[in-house]
Amino acid sequence: MFIVSLTYKVPLERIEPHVEGHMAWLHDAYAQGLLTASGRKVPRTGGVLLSHAERPALEACLDADPFKAHDLADYEIVECAITLTAPGFEALKD
């Protein structure tokens, strides 16, 4: 499993024009089976993605994100092996 932390590098005013493209990118990544879950950070300083994809496929996918293409966010990829989950979240296990 990979946890991807996106952190905005620019003010939200510069993020907003690219949100629609980012959402389209997310939907495409889900359709390709590359993402497991995603959401905004609170407070809104970026986002978090969960992925079971192979790392090269995930990295190629991230390169296509409008936030990355326009240099609006930094991306940190953390690999982890999920071994325990609460009931209902078993799909997160490796």
C-alpha positions in Angstrom: 0.0 0.0 0.0 1.1 3.5 -0.7 0.1 6.6 1.1 0.6 9.8 -0.9 0.5 13.1 0.9 0.0 16.1 -1.4 0.9 19.5 0.2 0.0 22.7 -1.7 2.9 24.9 -2.5 0.8 27.9 -3.5 -2.2 29.8 -2.1 -5.7 28.2 -2.6 -6.5 31.0 -5.1 -3.9 29.3 -7.5 -5.3 25.8 -6.7 -9.0 26.5 -7.4 -8.7 26.9 -11.2 -7.2 23.4 -11.4 -9.6 21.6 -9.1 -11.9 20.5 -11.9 -9.0 19.0 -13.8 -7.7 17.3 -10.6 -11.1 15.8 -10.0 -11.3 14.4 -13.5 -7.8 13.0 -13.0 -8.9 11.3 -9.8 -11.9 9.7 -11.5 -9.7 8.4 -14.3 -7.2 7.0 -11.7 -10.0 5.2 -9.9 -11.3 3.9 -13.2 -7.9 2.5 -14.0 -7.7 0.8 -10.5 -4.8 2.9 -9.4 -6.4 4.5 -6.3 -8.1 3.0 -3.3 -9.2 6.1 -1.4 -8.6 9.9 -1.5 -9.6 13.1 0.3 -8.7 16.6 1.4 -6.5 17.4 4.3 -8.1 19.3 7.2 -7.3 22.1 7.2 -7.2 22.3 3.4 -3.5 22.3 2.8 -3.4 19.4 0.3 -4.8 15.9 0.1 -4.1 12.2 0.8 -4.3 9.3 -1.6 -4.2 5.6 -0.9 -3.1 3.2 -3.6 -2.4 -0.5 -4.1 -0.9 0.1 -7.5 2.6 -0.9 -8.4 4.9 2.1 -7.6 5.9 2.8 -11.3 2.3 2.9 -12.3 1.4 5.1 -9.3 4.3 7.5 -10.1 3.2 7.8 -13.7 -0.3 8.5 -12.6 0.8 11.2 -10.2 2.8 12.9 -13.0 -0.5 13.3 -14.9 -2.2 15.1 -12.0 -2.8 18.8 -12.9 -1.6 19.9 -9.5 1.7 18.3 -10.2 1.9 19.3 -13.9 1.4 22.9 -12.9 3.8 22.6 -9.9 1.1 23.4 -7.4 1.8 20.7 -4.8 4.6 18.5 -3.4 4.0 14.8 -3.3 5.4 12.4 -0.6 5.0 8.7 -1.3 5.2 6.4 1.8 5.1 2.6 1.3 3.6 0.6 4.1 2.4 -3.0 4.7 -1.1 -2.9 6.4 -1.4 -5.9 8.6 -4.3 -5.1 10.9 -7.5 -3.3 10.2 -10.9 -2.5 11.9 -13.8 -4.6 10.7 -14.9 -3.5 7.2 -11.4 -2.3 6.2 -9.8 -5.6 5.3 -9.3 -4.5 1.7 -6.6 -2.2 2.9 -4.4 -5.1 4.0 -1.5 -6.2 1.8 
